[in-house]
Amino acid sequence: MIGLAVGTQVMAMPNAQMLSYTCAGCYGANGASNGPLIPSLVDLSKDYLVEAMQAYKK
Protein backbone atom coordinates (compact mmCIF):
# COMPACT_ATOMS: atom_id res chain seq x y z
CA MET A 1 0.00 0.00 0.00
CA ILE A 2 1.33 3.41 -0.94
CA GLY A 3 0.70 6.26 1.47
CA LEU A 4 0.06 9.84 0.43
CA ALA A 5 1.27 12.58 2.72
CA VAL A 6 -0.88 15.65 2.57
CA GLY A 7 0.46 18.78 4.22
CA THR A 8 -1.94 20.95 6.09
CA GLN A 9 -1.36 24.49 7.12
CA VAL A 10 -2.76 25.56 10.45
CA MET A 11 -3.71 29.20 10.53
CA ALA A 12 -3.41 30.84 13.92
CA MET A 13 -6.20 33.11 15.04
CA PRO A 14 -4.91 36.68 15.14
CA ASN A 15 -4.41 38.11 18.59
CA ALA A 16 -4.88 41.70 19.71
CA GLN A 17 -1.25 42.60 19.15
CA MET A 18 -1.31 41.28 15.59
CA LEU A 19 -4.51 43.18 14.84
CA SER A 20 -3.12 46.39 16.33
CA TYR A 21 -0.42 46.53 13.65
CA THR A 22 -3.12 47.20 11.08
CA CYS A 23 -4.45 50.14 13.10
CA ALA A 24 -0.99 51.52 13.87
CA GLY A 25 -0.28 51.81 10.16
CA CYS A 26 -2.77 54.67 9.90
CA TYR A 27 -3.26 55.92 13.45
CA GLY A 28 0.32 55.63 14.67
CA ALA A 29 1.64 53.41 17.43
CA ASN A 30 0.22 55.65 20.16
CA GLY A 31 -3.02 56.65 18.45
CA ALA A 32 -1.65 59.96 17.16
CA SER A 33 -1.97 60.01 13.39
CA ASN A 34 0.74 61.56 11.26
CA GLY A 35 -1.47 63.59 8.96
CA PRO A 36 -4.71 65.54 8.62
CA LEU A 37 -6.57 62.88 6.63
CA ILE A 38 -6.76 60.42 9.53
CA PRO A 39 -8.09 61.64 12.89
CA SER A 40 -6.05 60.95 16.00
CA LEU A 41 -7.48 58.52 18.53
CA VAL A 42 -5.21 59.56 21.38
CA ASP A 43 -7.53 62.29 22.71
CA LEU A 44 -10.78 60.33 22.46
CA SER A 45 -12.39 59.02 25.63
CA LYS A 46 -12.56 55.28 26.13
CA ASP A 47 -16.37 55.39 26.34
CA TYR A 48 -16.67 57.27 23.05
CA LEU A 49 -14.29 54.93 21.27
CA VAL A 50 -16.08 51.81 22.55
CA GLU A 51 -19.47 53.20 21.47
CA ALA A 52 -18.10 54.12 18.04
CA MET A 53 -16.61 50.66 17.49
CA GLN A 54 -19.84 48.96 18.60
CA ALA A 55 -21.84 51.15 16.21
CA TYR A 56 -19.40 50.30 13.41
CA LYS A 57 -19.77 46.60 14.19
CA LYS A 58 -23.56 46.83 13.76
PyMOL Python script that loads the backbone (N, CA, C, O; Angstrom):
from pymol import cmd

cmd.read_pdbstr("""\
ATOM      1  N   MET A   1       0.845  -1.172   0.000  1.00  0.00           N
ATOM      2  CA  MET A   1       0.000   0.000   0.000  1.00  0.00           C
ATOM      3  C   MET A   1       0.889   1.234   0.000  1.00  0.00           C
ATOM      4  O   MET A   1       1.863   1.305   0.750  1.00  0.00           O
ATOM      5  N   ILE A   2       0.560   2.184  -0.823  1.00  0.00           N
ATOM      6  CA  ILE A   2       1.330   3.411  -0.941  1.00  0.00           C
ATOM      7  C   ILE A   2       0.586   4.509  -0.188  1.00  0.00           C
ATOM      8  O   ILE A   2      -0.603   4.743  -0.404  1.00  0.00           O
ATOM      9  N   GLY A   3       1.313   5.169   0.694  1.00  0.00           N
ATOM     10  CA  GLY A   3       0.697   6.262   1.467  1.00  0.00           C
ATOM     11  C   GLY A   3       0.893   7.597   0.779  1.00  0.00           C
ATOM     12  O   GLY A   3       1.871   7.794   0.057  1.00  0.00           O
ATOM     13  N   LEU A   4      -0.018   8.500   0.999  1.00  0.00           N
ATOM     14  CA  LEU A   4       0.057   9.836   0.430  1.00  0.00           C
ATOM     15  C   LEU A   4       0.088  10.834   1.574  1.00  0.00           C
ATOM     16  O   LEU A   4      -0.856  10.923   2.360  1.00  0.00           O
ATOM     17  N   ALA A   5       1.155  11.567   1.661  1.00  0.00           N
ATOM     18  CA  ALA A   5       1.272  12.578   2.718  1.00  0.00           C
ATOM     19  C   ALA A   5       0.684  13.887   2.211  1.00  0.00           C
ATOM     20  O   ALA A   5       1.087  14.405   1.169  1.00  0.00           O
ATOM     21  N   VAL A   6      -0.239  14.392   2.939  1.00  0.00           N
ATOM     22  CA  VAL A   6      -0.877  15.652   2.571  1.00  0.00           C
ATOM     23  C   VAL A   6      -0.538  16.668   3.651  1.00  0.00           C
ATOM     24  O   VAL A   6      -0.866  16.474   4.822  1.00  0.00           O
ATOM     25  N   GLY A   7       0.108  17.731   3.261  1.00  0.00           N
ATOM     26  CA  GLY A   7       0.462  18.781   4.216  1.00  0.00           C
ATOM     27  C   GLY A   7      -0.735  19.674   4.493  1.00  0.00           C
ATOM     28  O   GLY A   7      -1.494  20.027   3.590  1.00  0.00           O
ATOM     29  N   THR A   8      -0.882  20.020   5.728  1.00  0.00           N
ATOM     30  CA  THR A   8      -1.937  20.953   6.093  1.00  0.00           C
ATOM     31  C   THR A   8      -1.309  22.144   6.778  1.00  0.00           C
ATOM     32  O   THR A   8      -0.338  22.018   7.525  1.00  0.00           O
ATOM     33  N   GLN A   9      -1.864  23.265   6.518  1.00  0.00           N
ATOM     34  CA  GLN A   9      -1.365  24.487   7.125  1.00  0.00           C
ATOM     35  C   GLN A   9      -2.369  24.934   8.182  1.00  0.00           C
ATOM     36  O   GLN A   9      -3.554  25.111   7.900  1.00  0.00           O
ATOM     37  N   VAL A  10      -1.887  25.108   9.365  1.00  0.00           N
ATOM     38  CA  VAL A  10      -2.755  25.562  10.452  1.00  0.00           C
ATOM     39  C   VAL A  10      -2.616  27.065  10.559  1.00  0.00           C
ATOM     40  O   VAL A  10      -1.519  27.590  10.753  1.00  0.00           O
ATOM     41  N   MET A  11      -3.725  27.744  10.433  1.00  0.00           N
ATOM     42  CA  MET A  11      -3.713  29.198  10.530  1.00  0.00           C
ATOM     43  C   MET A  11      -4.043  29.586  11.964  1.00  0.00           C
ATOM     44  O   MET A  11      -5.068  29.175  12.509  1.00  0.00           O
ATOM     45  N   ALA A  12      -3.182  30.367  12.561  1.00  0.00           N
ATOM     46  CA  ALA A  12      -3.412  30.838  13.925  1.00  0.00           C
ATOM     47  C   ALA A  12      -4.419  31.979  13.902  1.00  0.00           C
ATOM     48  O   ALA A  12      -4.417  32.811  12.995  1.00  0.00           O
ATOM     49  N   MET A  13      -5.261  32.002  14.893  1.00  0.00           N
ATOM     50  CA  MET A  13      -6.196  33.110  15.039  1.00  0.00           C
ATOM     51  C   MET A  13      -5.400  34.348  15.430  1.00  0.00           C
ATOM     52  O   MET A  13      -4.545  34.276  16.313  1.00  0.00           O
ATOM     53  N   PRO A  14      -5.665  35.475  14.792  1.00  0.00           N
ATOM     54  CA  PRO A  14      -4.909  36.680  15.138  1.00  0.00           C
ATOM     55  C   PRO A  14      -5.218  37.125  16.562  1.00  0.00           C
ATOM     56  O   PRO A  14      -6.358  37.044  17.020  1.00  0.00           O
ATOM     57  N   ASN A  15      -4.194  37.592  17.244  1.00  0.00           N
ATOM     58  CA  ASN A  15      -4.413  38.107  18.590  1.00  0.00           C
ATOM     59  C   ASN A  15      -4.466  39.633  18.538  1.00  0.00           C
ATOM     60  O   ASN A  15      -4.276  40.231  17.479  1.00  0.00           O
ATOM     61  N   ALA A  16      -4.718  40.246  19.661  1.00  0.00           N
ATOM     62  CA  ALA A  16      -4.883  41.702  19.708  1.00  0.00           C
ATOM     63  C   ALA A  16      -3.636  42.426  19.220  1.00  0.00           C
ATOM     64  O   ALA A  16      -3.738  43.431  18.515  1.00  0.00           O
ATOM     65  N   GLN A  17      -2.473  41.931  19.584  1.00  0.00           N
ATOM     66  CA  GLN A  17      -1.249  42.597  19.151  1.00  0.00           C
ATOM     67  C   GLN A  17      -1.107  42.547  17.632  1.00  0.00           C
ATOM     68  O   GLN A  17      -0.740  43.543  17.009  1.00  0.00           O
ATOM     69  N   MET A  18      -1.395  41.402  17.041  1.00  0.00           N
ATOM     70  CA  MET A  18      -1.311  41.283  15.589  1.00  0.00           C
ATOM     71  C   MET A  18      -2.293  42.231  14.903  1.00  0.00           C
ATOM     72  O   MET A  18      -1.949  42.877  13.914  1.00  0.00           O
ATOM     73  N   LEU A  19      -3.503  42.312  15.426  1.00  0.00           N
ATOM     74  CA  LEU A  19      -4.507  43.183  14.837  1.00  0.00           C
ATOM     75  C   LEU A  19      -4.153  44.654  15.000  1.00  0.00           C
ATOM     76  O   LEU A  19      -4.496  45.474  14.148  1.00  0.00           O
ATOM     77  N   SER A  20      -3.469  44.994  16.087  1.00  0.00           N
ATOM     78  CA  SER A  20      -3.118  46.389  16.335  1.00  0.00           C
ATOM     79  C   SER A  20      -2.138  46.924  15.297  1.00  0.00           C
ATOM     80  O   SER A  20      -2.099  48.132  15.063  1.00  0.00           O
ATOM     81  N   TYR A  21      -1.352  46.062  14.673  1.00  0.00           N
ATOM     82  CA  TYR A  21      -0.419  46.530  13.652  1.00  0.00           C
ATOM     83  C   TYR A  21      -1.164  47.165  12.480  1.00  0.00           C
ATOM     84  O   TYR A  21      -0.680  48.124  11.879  1.00  0.00           O
ATOM     85  N   THR A  22      -2.320  46.637  12.161  1.00  0.00           N
ATOM     86  CA  THR A  22      -3.120  47.202  11.082  1.00  0.00           C
ATOM     87  C   THR A  22      -3.559  48.621  11.433  1.00  0.00           C
ATOM     88  O   THR A  22      -3.486  49.524  10.600  1.00  0.00           O
ATOM     89  N   CYS A  23      -4.010  48.809  12.659  1.00  0.00           N
ATOM     90  CA  CYS A  23      -4.453  50.136  13.103  1.00  0.00           C
ATOM     91  C   CYS A  23      -3.285  51.112  13.183  1.00  0.00           C
ATOM     92  O   CYS A  23      -3.415  52.272  12.792  1.00  0.00           O
ATOM     93  N   ALA A  24      -2.153  50.651  13.684  1.00  0.00           N
ATOM     94  CA  ALA A  24      -0.991  51.519  13.868  1.00  0.00           C
ATOM     95  C   ALA A  24      -0.475  52.052  12.541  1.00  0.00           C
ATOM     96  O   ALA A  24       0.148  53.113  12.504  1.00  0.00           O
ATOM     97  N   GLY A  25      -0.722  51.341  11.462  1.00  0.00           N
ATOM     98  CA  GLY A  25      -0.283  51.814  10.165  1.00  0.00           C
ATOM     99  C   GLY A  25      -0.883  53.157   9.789  1.00  0.00           C
ATOM    100  O   GLY A  25      -0.234  53.963   9.122  1.00  0.00           O
ATOM    101  N   CYS A  26      -2.104  53.403  10.206  1.00  0.00           N
ATOM    102  CA  CYS A  26      -2.773  54.673   9.897  1.00  0.00           C
ATOM    103  C   CYS A  26      -2.809  55.625  11.085  1.00  0.00           C
ATOM    104  O   CYS A  26      -2.631  56.833  10.930  1.00  0.00           O
ATOM    105  N   TYR A  27      -3.040  55.075  12.266  1.00  0.00           N
ATOM    106  CA  TYR A  27      -3.263  55.916  13.451  1.00  0.00           C
ATOM    107  C   TYR A  27      -2.015  56.109  14.293  1.00  0.00           C
ATOM    108  O   TYR A  27      -2.062  56.809  15.304  1.00  0.00           O
ATOM    109  N   GLY A  28      -0.904  55.508  13.903  1.00  0.00           N
ATOM    110  CA  GLY A  28       0.316  55.628  14.672  1.00  0.00           C
ATOM    111  C   GLY A  28       0.325  54.659  15.841  1.00  0.00           C
ATOM    112  O   GLY A  28      -0.724  54.168  16.260  1.00  0.00           O
ATOM    113  N   ALA A  29       1.501  54.387  16.358  1.00  0.00           N
ATOM    114  CA  ALA A  29       1.638  53.406  17.432  1.00  0.00           C
ATOM    115  C   ALA A  29       0.951  53.841  18.723  1.00  0.00           C
ATOM    116  O   ALA A  29       0.531  53.001  19.519  1.00  0.00           O
ATOM    117  N   ASN A  30       0.838  55.142  18.927  1.00  0.00           N
ATOM    118  CA  ASN A  30       0.220  55.654  20.160  1.00  0.00           C
ATOM    119  C   ASN A  30      -1.130  56.304  19.923  1.00  0.00           C
ATOM    120  O   ASN A  30      -1.650  56.994  20.800  1.00  0.00           O
ATOM    121  N   GLY A  31      -1.702  56.093  18.750  1.00  0.00           N
ATOM    122  CA  GLY A  31      -3.017  56.652  18.448  1.00  0.00           C
ATOM    123  C   GLY A  31      -2.978  58.074  17.920  1.00  0.00           C
ATOM    124  O   GLY A  31      -4.027  58.684  17.714  1.00  0.00           O
ATOM    125  N   ALA A  32      -1.795  58.607  17.700  1.00  0.00           N
ATOM    126  CA  ALA A  32      -1.647  59.964  17.164  1.00  0.00           C
ATOM    127  C   ALA A  32      -1.276  59.850  15.692  1.00  0.00           C
ATOM    128  O   ALA A  32      -0.150  59.484  15.354  1.00  0.00           O
ATOM    129  N   SER A  33      -2.219  60.163  14.826  1.00  0.00           N
ATOM    130  CA  SER A  33      -1.965  60.011  13.386  1.00  0.00           C
ATOM    131  C   SER A  33      -0.923  61.018  12.920  1.00  0.00           C
ATOM    132  O   SER A  33      -0.677  62.033  13.573  1.00  0.00           O
ATOM    133  N   ASN A  34      -0.326  60.719  11.791  1.00  0.00           N
ATOM    134  CA  ASN A  34       0.739  61.556  11.256  1.00  0.00           C
ATOM    135  C   ASN A  34       0.270  62.601  10.262  1.00  0.00           C
ATOM    136  O   ASN A  34       1.085  63.377   9.763  1.00  0.00           O
ATOM    137  N   GLY A  35      -1.007  62.642   9.963  1.00  0.00           N
ATOM    138  CA  GLY A  35      -1.469  63.594   8.962  1.00  0.00           C
ATOM    139  C   GLY A  35      -2.908  64.011   9.188  1.00  0.00           C
ATOM    140  O   GLY A  35      -3.596  63.445  10.038  1.00  0.00           O
ATOM    141  N   PRO A  36      -3.367  64.999   8.430  1.00  0.00           N
ATOM    142  CA  PRO A  36      -4.713  65.543   8.622  1.00  0.00           C
ATOM    143  C   PRO A  36      -5.844  64.667   8.075  1.00  0.00           C
ATOM    144  O   PRO A  36      -7.006  64.874   8.426  1.00  0.00           O
ATOM    145  N   LEU A  37      -5.522  63.705   7.233  1.00  0.00           N
ATOM    146  CA  LEU A  37      -6.570  62.884   6.629  1.00  0.00           C
ATOM    147  C   LEU A  37      -7.118  61.825   7.585  1.00  0.00           C
ATOM    148  O   LEU A  37      -8.240  61.351   7.408  1.00  0.00           O
ATOM    149  N   ILE A  38      -6.341  61.456   8.583  1.00  0.00           N
ATOM    150  CA  ILE A  38      -6.765  60.424   9.529  1.00  0.00           C
ATOM    151  C   ILE A  38      -6.819  61.037  10.921  1.00  0.00           C
ATOM    152  O   ILE A  38      -5.804  61.528  11.415  1.00  0.00           O
ATOM    153  N   PRO A  39      -7.978  61.019  11.561  1.00  0.00           N
ATOM    154  CA  PRO A  39      -8.089  61.640  12.887  1.00  0.00           C
ATOM    155  C   PRO A  39      -7.293  60.867  13.935  1.00  0.00           C
ATOM    156  O   PRO A  39      -7.166  59.645  13.857  1.00  0.00           O
ATOM    157  N   SER A  40      -6.770  61.584  14.899  1.00  0.00           N
ATOM    158  CA  SER A  40      -6.048  60.950  16.000  1.00  0.00           C
ATOM    159  C   SER A  40      -7.035  60.326  16.972  1.00  0.00           C
ATOM    160  O   SER A  40      -8.123  60.856  17.195  1.00  0.00           O
ATOM    161  N   LEU A  41      -6.648  59.203  17.544  1.00  0.00           N
ATOM    162  CA  LEU A  41      -7.476  58.522  18.527  1.00  0.00           C
ATOM    163  C   LEU A  41      -7.025  58.838  19.947  1.00  0.00           C
ATOM    164  O   LEU A  41      -7.754  58.581  20.904  1.00  0.00           O
ATOM    165  N   VAL A  42      -5.839  59.387  20.084  1.00  0.00           N
ATOM    166  CA  VAL A  42      -5.208  59.562  21.383  1.00  0.00           C
ATOM    167  C   VAL A  42      -6.040  60.424  22.340  1.00  0.00           C
ATOM    168  O   VAL A  42      -6.005  60.192  23.549  1.00  0.00           O
ATOM    169  N   ASP A  43      -6.766  61.384  21.846  1.00  0.00           N
ATOM    170  CA  ASP A  43      -7.526  62.289  22.710  1.00  0.00           C
ATOM    171  C   ASP A  43      -8.976  61.879  22.917  1.00  0.00           C
ATOM    172  O   ASP A  43      -9.712  62.559  23.632  1.00  0.00           O
ATOM    173  N   LEU A  44      -9.399  60.778  22.302  1.00  0.00           N
ATOM    174  CA  LEU A  44     -10.782  60.332  22.457  1.00  0.00           C
ATOM    175  C   LEU A  44     -10.962  59.596  23.781  1.00  0.00           C
ATOM    176  O   LEU A  44     -10.050  58.909  24.242  1.00  0.00           O
ATOM    177  N   SER A  45     -12.127  59.738  24.386  1.00  0.00           N
ATOM    178  CA  SER A  45     -12.390  59.016  25.629  1.00  0.00           C
ATOM    179  C   SER A  45     -12.628  57.537  25.320  1.00  0.00           C
ATOM    180  O   SER A  45     -13.052  57.175  24.223  1.00  0.00           O
ATOM    181  N   LYS A  46     -12.352  56.714  26.291  1.00  0.00           N
ATOM    182  CA  LYS A  46     -12.557  55.276  26.134  1.00  0.00           C
ATOM    183  C   LYS A  46     -14.021  54.983  25.825  1.00  0.00           C
ATOM    184  O   LYS A  46     -14.320  54.179  24.942  1.00  0.00           O
ATOM    185  N   ASP A  47     -14.937  55.632  26.548  1.00  0.00           N
ATOM    186  CA  ASP A  47     -16.366  55.394  26.338  1.00  0.00           C
ATOM    187  C   ASP A  47     -16.796  55.732  24.913  1.00  0.00           C
ATOM    188  O   ASP A  47     -17.541  54.980  24.285  1.00  0.00           O
ATOM    189  N   TYR A  48     -16.318  56.876  24.408  1.00  0.00           N
ATOM    190  CA  TYR A  48     -16.668  57.272  23.045  1.00  0.00           C
ATOM    191  C   TYR A  48     -16.142  56.261  22.037  1.00  0.00           C
ATOM    192  O   TYR A  48     -16.854  55.861  21.116  1.00  0.00           O
ATOM    193  N   LEU A  49     -14.897  55.855  22.216  1.00  0.00           N
ATOM    194  CA  LEU A  49     -14.286  54.926  21.274  1.00  0.00           C
ATOM    195  C   LEU A  49     -14.992  53.571  21.277  1.00  0.00           C
ATOM    196  O   LEU A  49     -15.203  52.977  20.220  1.00  0.00           O
ATOM    197  N   VAL A  50     -15.354  53.085  22.453  1.00  0.00           N
ATOM    198  CA  VAL A  50     -16.077  51.809  22.550  1.00  0.00           C
ATOM    199  C   VAL A  50     -17.436  51.921  21.867  1.00  0.00           C
ATOM    200  O   VAL A  50     -17.825  51.023  21.120  1.00  0.00           O
ATOM    201  N   GLU A  51     -18.167  53.015  22.111  1.00  0.00           N
ATOM    202  CA  GLU A  51     -19.470  53.204  21.468  1.00  0.00           C
ATOM    203  C   GLU A  51     -19.324  53.282  19.944  1.00  0.00           C
ATOM    204  O   GLU A  51     -20.131  52.709  19.210  1.00  0.00           O
ATOM    205  N   ALA A  52     -18.308  53.982  19.479  1.00  0.00           N
ATOM    206  CA  ALA A  52     -18.100  54.121  18.041  1.00  0.00           C
ATOM    207  C   ALA A  52     -17.789  52.789  17.396  1.00  0.00           C
ATOM    208  O   ALA A  52     -18.299  52.497  16.314  1.00  0.00           O
ATOM    209  N   MET A  53     -16.959  51.967  18.036  1.00  0.00           N
ATOM    210  CA  MET A  53     -16.606  50.659  17.489  1.00  0.00           C
ATOM    211  C   MET A  53     -17.810  49.706  17.506  1.00  0.00           C
ATOM    212  O   MET A  53     -17.988  48.907  16.588  1.00  0.00           O
ATOM    213  N   GLN A  54     -18.629  49.799  18.556  1.00  0.00           N
ATOM    214  CA  GLN A  54     -19.838  48.960  18.596  1.00  0.00           C
ATOM    215  C   GLN A  54     -20.827  49.372  17.522  1.00  0.00           C
ATOM    216  O   GLN A  54     -21.476  48.519  16.918  1.00  0.00           O
ATOM    217  N   ALA A  55     -20.949  50.665  17.278  1.00  0.00           N
ATOM    218  CA  ALA A  55     -21.840  51.146  16.207  1.00  0.00           C
ATOM    219  C   ALA A  55     -21.317  50.692  14.854  1.00  0.00           C
ATOM    220  O   ALA A  55     -22.100  50.298  13.989  1.00  0.00           O
ATOM    221  N   TYR A  56     -20.004  50.742  14.659  1.00  0.00           N
ATOM    222  CA  TYR A  56     -19.398  50.295  13.409  1.00  0.00           C
ATOM    223  C   TYR A  56     -19.647  48.791  13.195  1.00  0.00           C
ATOM    224  O   TYR A  56     -19.910  48.345  12.078  1.00  0.00           O
ATOM    225  N   LYS A  57     -19.557  48.033  14.277  1.00  0.00           N
ATOM    226  CA  LYS A  57     -19.771  46.600  14.187  1.00  0.00           C
ATOM    227  C   LYS A  57     -21.189  46.261  13.707  1.00  0.00           C
ATOM    228  O   LYS A  57     -21.392  45.311  12.951  1.00  0.00           O
ATOM    229  N   LYS A  58     -22.164  47.059  14.164  1.00  0.00           N
ATOM    230  CA  LYS A  58     -23.560  46.830  13.760  1.00  0.00           C
ATOM    231  C   LYS A  58     -23.735  47.148  12.304  1.00  0.00           C
ATOM    232  O   LYS A  58     -24.838  47.019  11.773  1.00  0.00           O
TER     233      LYS A  58
END
""", "prot")
cmd.dss("prot")
cmd.show_as("cartoon", "prot")
cmd.util.cbc("prot")
cmd.orient("prot")
